Amino acid sequence: MFWSERKRIYLDYASATLIVPEALRAMNETEKTFGNPGSIHAEGVAAKKVLEGTREGIAHELGCKARQIIFTSGLTESNNLAILGFARKRQIIGASLQDTHWVTTSIEHDSVLGCFAEIERMGGTVSHVEPTPGGLVTEEKIANALRPNTVFVSVGWGNNEIGTVQSLSRIARVIRNYEKQTKIPIVFHSDAGQAPLYLSPQVHTLSVDMLALGAGKLYGPRSIGALYIRDLELIAPFMLGGGQEKGLRAGTEKVVPAVGFAKALEIISKERGSERERLRKLRDTFAHEIIERIPTAVINGDLEDSLPHMLNISISGERTGEYLVLALDHAGVAISTKSACREGEARSHVVAALGGDSWRSENSLRFSLGRETRESDLSRVTKTLSDLIRA
């Protein structure tokens, strides 16, 4: 049956989430507050008040001060502002990057890996820590990567392809202990990804210096993100112009999207526990049924230490991941092979980093569940996928 005759099933929430109705309503109600927050007339002052209210709301969810929240255009910019903003600050104060060492992992999002490629072009040295076969970044591997001239460490919280969750607090403890030996401060940054959907993003518990957020991954509008910065003196802006966002991010602030972002965070915070349990049960059953019906399928990443809505599998055979994504799309099912930023490439760099046969990174499929996912949807997907494999 052609997909248009049946309800489509969306299992690509890791690429983009729908905006929750509460956030849409809040945004619609704010449309009349159209003034520029930088203006001193009544309309501008009203807009500024709304903007700062949303900043307070986001800060509350993160357990930090409102002044530590900088609004951006999304997760990619938040990561860029953290990493390249720190590098730029060093250059401004006259500290060379030539003798600096930076640490990240080989399974980060492109917006992080791209920044570190730029750091290398600027003269810094970068170490890429490899994960375990299950996709975990251990404290021991981070400890072994640190050097006396290490200035920055970046480890993603919840992986955007296989869903593995890293223990940021334990990694932070390793970093702080090393700092005591060298007496040189190390900045600890994390790309939060979709982890805040199911895990509390309280920054004092995570022990990070910077945390990058994107509303489009968290049931908010796609046009806005935020960067938590423990100390605003750590970075310098790379987007120049006005003095918005405490001089760290030029451009007229997006009041309406900010309202949607804050409301989305509020809603997911209330639903976090129940959705975590609901989706974990659905995901685990889904994984079991796929492995049972498709013997050639293998799971990528450790499900025990992963976000509850993510399942990444590879199926051996001639059918590539891209082929199966298109075939499933024709059957009314939306999934992906990897991060949307990597679509078009032959393999998943994340799955490749886990080791194993090359076909696993070439044939990977990412299923990411969400608020609208139901058990009947997953049963239909399992049958459709197994039929495609047997065809």
N, C-alpha and C positions, 0 to 999 in steps of 0.2 A: 504493500500500500504506500503510495507517495505521501511524503511527510505532511503536505498541506491538508490532508484529510484527517489528521490526528493532531492532538496537542503536541507541540514541540517540547522536548525535555532539555533544559539548560543545566549542564554540569560543568560550567567553566567559570565558576564564581571566583577562582583565583586570578582570572584575567580582569574581570569587572563584575561588580555587584550592582543590583538595582538599588535605587534610592528608597529608603523606607518611607512609607506614607507620612509619618510624623515629621520627617525632615522636609518633605515636599511642602507640607502645609505651613511649616514654620518659614520656609523660604518664600512662599507665596504671600504670606502675611507681611514679610519684610520688604517686598518689592516697592511699597510706597515710601520706604525710607531710602530715597534715591540720592541723597546728598553725598558729596565727597567728604570722607572722614577727615581730610586735611584742611577743610575750609572752616573759617571761624564764624560763619553765619549760622542761624538756627538749624537749617537743614543739615549742614555739615556736623554741627555739634551732636545732633540727634543720631546721625549715622555713626559717629565716633563712639557714642555711648553704647550703641548696639554691638559694634565691633568689639569693644573692650569687654562687654558682657559675655560674648562668645569665647573670648580668650580666657576669661575666668572659668567658664564652664569646662573647657578643654583642660586647663591647668588642674581643675578639681579631679578630673578623671585620671590624670597622670600623677597626682599627688605632689605638684610643684607650684611655684609662684607664677602668676600670670606673666610677669616680665620675662620669664624664661621660655616663653612660647613665641616663636617667630612663624608667621604665616608665609607659605610658599604656594606655588602653582600645583604641587603634587609631590608624590614620593620621590620621583627622579630628581626634582630640584632640591628637595630636602637633603638627599644623599650628597648631591653635588655641593650644596652650601656647606655641609658639615666637613667633607673631606677637602675639597679645593679651597673652601673658605679658611680652613686651618692652615693650609699651605700658603695661601696668599698673605695671611697674617704674619707668618714667619718671614716672608719676603719683605713685608712692609717694615718690620722692626729690625731688618738687617741680618736675620739669621738664615744662613744658606741651607738649601735643601740637599746639597751635595753629600753631606756627611750624616744624613738622617736615614733611619730605617723604619719601615712601615710594615704592619702585619695584617693580612686578611686571609680569607679562605678561597679555595678553588670552586666553591659552589655558591658564590654570591650572585645576586641579581646583576644584570648588565650595567645598571646605573652606578653600581659600586665598582665593578671590575673596570669599567671605562674610566672612572676617576683615578684608579690606581695605575692604569696604563699611562695616564697623563702625568701622574706623580713621577713615574719612571722617566718620562720624556723631560721632565723638569730637573732631573738629576738625583732624585731619591732612589733608594733601594727598597724593593718590595718583596716580601716573602708570602707565598700562597700556601697556607696550611691545607693538607689533604685530609678529608674526613675518613672515618672508619667505613668498612663496606656497608654498614647500616646507615651511613649519612650523618653520623655524629662527629662534632668537633670536640675532642677531649681537652681537658685542662692541661694534660701532660704535653700534648702537641703544641698548644699555645705557649706553654712554659719553655719548651725547647726552641721555639721560634724567636723568643725575645732576645735582644742584644743590648749592650750598654748604651747604644745610640738609638734605641727604639723610641719613637715619639708618638705613635698612633697605632691603635688596633681597632679593626672593624670586623665584627662577626654578626651575621644576620640572626635574628631571633627565631623566626619560623620560616623554613625554606620554602620558596615560592613554587618549586616543582615537585619535590618529594614530601614536603611537609614536616621534616624532622625539626624538632625544637631543641635549640641549644641552651645550656644552662648558663645564662649570662652572669648570674651572681657568682657562680663558682669560677668562671673565667675572670671576672673582675677581681676576685680574691687573689688569683695568681698574679695578675697585673700589679695590684697594690703591694703585694709582698715583694715583687721584683723592684718596684719603685723604691722601697725602703733600702734596698741594697745599693742601687745606683744613684739615688738622690735626684734622679731626672724624672720629671712628671711625664706620664703617658696618658694620652686622651683615649678613652674607650667609647666607640660609636657603634650603634646597631641600627640596622634597617628592620623596623618592626614588622613590615609586611602585613599579613593578616592575623598575626598572633593576638593582637588586642581583641579580636572577635571572641576568643575562647580563653584567654589568659589575662589576668589583671596587669595593666601596664603601669603600675606604680613604680616610678623611676627610682625611688629610694631602695626598693626591694631588688630591682634589677641591677642597681649600682653602676649605671652607665653615665657618661658625661654628656652624650648626645643620643637622641632617639628620633629617628625619621619616621614620619607618618604620612599616609596618603588617604584622603577621604574616599576616593573612588574604590578602594579595596575594603572599605569598612561601612558599606551601605550609605555612603554620603555622596555628594556631587563630585564629579571627576576633576573639576577645575581648581581644586584647592588641597593643600597639604599643610603640614606643620613640622617644625623642627624644635624639639626640646633641647636647650643648651644650658648646662649647669652654670657656666660662667660666660657671659656674652663677650668677654675679652678674648675668648679662645679663637674667634674667627673674624675675618674681614669680609666685606661684601665683594662679590664678583659681578653682580648686576647693579650698575650705577645709574644715578639720576637723582631722584628725590631722597629725602631722609626718612622714608617710611620704615616701619618695623625696626625702630631704634637704630636706624642708619645701616641696617644689615641686609635689607632687601628692598630695592627701589621699585616703585610702581604703585599706582592707586590700589588701595586695599579692596578686596572683594567681599563686601559686607554680606550680601545675600548667600553666597556659597559658604562663608564662614558660619553663618547661622545654621545652615544645613549640616555642616560638619559637626558642630557642637551637639546638635540634636541627635544625629546619628550615633555619636559616641555615647550619649546618655541612654539611648534605646538599647544598644548592644550590651552596655554594661548591665542593664536590668535583665537581659535575656541570656547573658553569658553562660551561667551554670546550666540552665535547662537545655539550651541549644547545644552545648558541648556534649552533654550526655546523649541527647537525641541523635545527633549526627554521628557520634562515635558508634552507637549501636547500628545505625543504618550502614555506615561505612564498613564496619567489620563484617556484617552479614553479606554485604555486596562483594567484598573481597573474597570471602569464603566461597560464595556461589560462582564467582568468575573462575577461581582456581579449580573448583570441582568440575565445571562444565568445559573449561578450556585447559587441558593438561599441559599445553605448551606455554602457558602464561606464568610469569614470575613477578613477584612484587619487588619494587625498587624502594629501598629505605626501610627503616625500622618503624613498624606501625605502633609499637608500644610507646615510643618517644616521638610522637608526631602530632600535628594538628588534627583534630578529629574529623575534618571535612575533606581531607586529601587522600587520594589513592593514586599511586603511579605504578603502572605495570608495563611489562614488555612481553610481546608474544613472538616466539621464534617462527621463522618461515619467511616466505618471499614478500609478504605484504608489509610494507613499511608503515610506520606510525602515521605518516601523512596520508597514505592511501586509506587507512582505516578511519581517520578523522573525516575525510571527505565522504567516505561511504556511510558513516554514521550520520553525518550532516544530511545526506540525501534521505536517510531513514528518519529524520526528525530529531536527531540527538546532537547537541552541541558540546564538544569537548575540545581539548587541544593536545598537542604533542609535548609542549614545553611552555616556557614563558612566552607571552605574546610578543615581547621584544626580540625573541629569537626565532619567530616563525620564518620559514624560508631557508633555514639552515638544515643540513642533513641530519644532525644528531644533537642530542641534549648534552651540554657540557657538564651538567650536574650528574646525570646518570653515568656518564663516562668516568667521572671522578670517583665513582664507587668501585670501579674495577670490573672485572668480568669480561665476557665476550663482547665484541664490538656491536653485535646485533642488538644488544640491550639498549644502547644509547640511540641507535637508529630506529628502533621499533617502539620507542616508549610512548605511552598514552597517559595523559593526566586527567583524572576525573576529580573535580572539586565540587562538593555539595554545598547547599545553602538553605536559606530560609524557606524556599518554596519546594524543596526536594521532599518527595514522599516515597515510601517503600514500593508502591506500585510502579513508580518511575524507574527505580533501579532494577526491578524484576524485568521490565520491558527492555531496558538497556542490555542486561545480561543475555537475554534471549536473542536480541538483535545482533549483538557482537558475536555470540557463538555461532549463529547462522551464517554470518559473514565469513568467519574463519573456516567453516565447513564447506562453504560454497566453492 
